[in-house]
Amino acid sequence: MTREKIYYALAVLGFVGTSSQVLGYVDAGPIGGTADFWRDALTTNDAARFLAIDIAVLGVAIFVLLITDARKLGIATKWVAVYVVGSLLIGISTFVPLFLAHRERALRQEDAAAG
């Protein structure tokens, strides 16, 4: 199995694994539901706060990497926006693997053009 396919599988796993946990937030809409989710994550208990802060900082670091890698590889800005906004509204465990699959495809195309 190629890395690209592994990343696609991880995106599906991330979506399935997390979507069942957020059903209670859907009625508030994408923005309201996201805000409610983070409020709950940051106010429930110390463990939830730790995980929320840890994932948020990791997310910012990943976004920096995502943006710089996308520029180097010529991945269109619209796709970068999809991956960042999708990560914020739907889940980083879904959209970062999708970016990584896109990155693998871009690297493969770059190698084919060079060789």
N, C-alpha and C positions, 0 to 999 in steps of 0.2 A: 504494500500500500504506500502511495506517495505521501509526502508531507502535506501537499495540497489537500488530498482526500482526508488525511487525519484531521487537518484544521476544519474542514467542512463537517466532519463527524463531531468534533468538539463543539462547533457552533450549534449543531442540532441538540447535542447533549446539554449544552448551556441553556438553550432556550427551553427545552422540555423540563429540565431540572429546576429552573427558576420561575417559569411562568405559573406553575401550580402554586407557588408561594405568594403570588401577588394578586390573586383573584379578588381579594377584598378591596383592592385599591383601584380596580378598573372603572368602577362607577364614577370616580372623581375625574376621569379623563387623563390624558397622558401627562399634562403638566401638574395638575392637582394631585393625581395619584402618585407621581414621583415625589412631589413635595411631602405628601402625607407619609409615604414610605420612609423617606430620610428622616422625617421628624420622629417617627416611631423607632427607627434604627438608632437614632442618637439619644433617645430618652428612655429606652426600655431598661437597660442595666449596663453595668460596666463591660461585660463581654460583648454585647451588641455594639456599644460605642467603640470598643477596641477594633472590632472587625470593620465597622463602617469607616472609621478614620484610616485604618490600614489600607482598605480597598480604595478609598478616595485618593490617598497619596500615591498608591501604586497606579491608579488610573491616570493621574496627572502625568506621572513619569512615562507611562505607556503612550499617552497622547503626544508628548514631546517626541518620542521615538517614532510613532506612527506618522506624524507630520513631516519630520525630517527625512525619514525613509521614503515616504511617498514622493517628496520633492526630488530626491536623488533618482528614483526609479521612473519618474514621469507619470505617476498615477494622478489622474485628474483631480482637481480641487473638489469637484462635486462628490467624488467618492470619499475623499477624506471627510467632508462634511457629513455624509451618510454614516460613516463609521463612528465619528465622534458623537453626533446627535443620537444615533441609534444606541450607542453605549450608555449615554446619559438617560435616555427615555425607556429603553427596553432592557438592556443589560450588557455589561462589559464582557461577560462570559459568552455572549453570542457574537457581538460585533468585532471584538479583537480577533478571534479566530477567523472571521470572514476577511478581515484585513490581511491577516497572515497568509491566507489562501491566495488572495489577490497579489500579495507580495511575491509569493512563490511563482505564480503565473508570470508576473513581470520579470522576475529574475530569469526564468526559463526563456522568455522571449528575448531578453537581453543577451543571454548566452547564445541563442540560435542566430541572432543578428551578428554577433562577433565572430562566430565560428563557422 
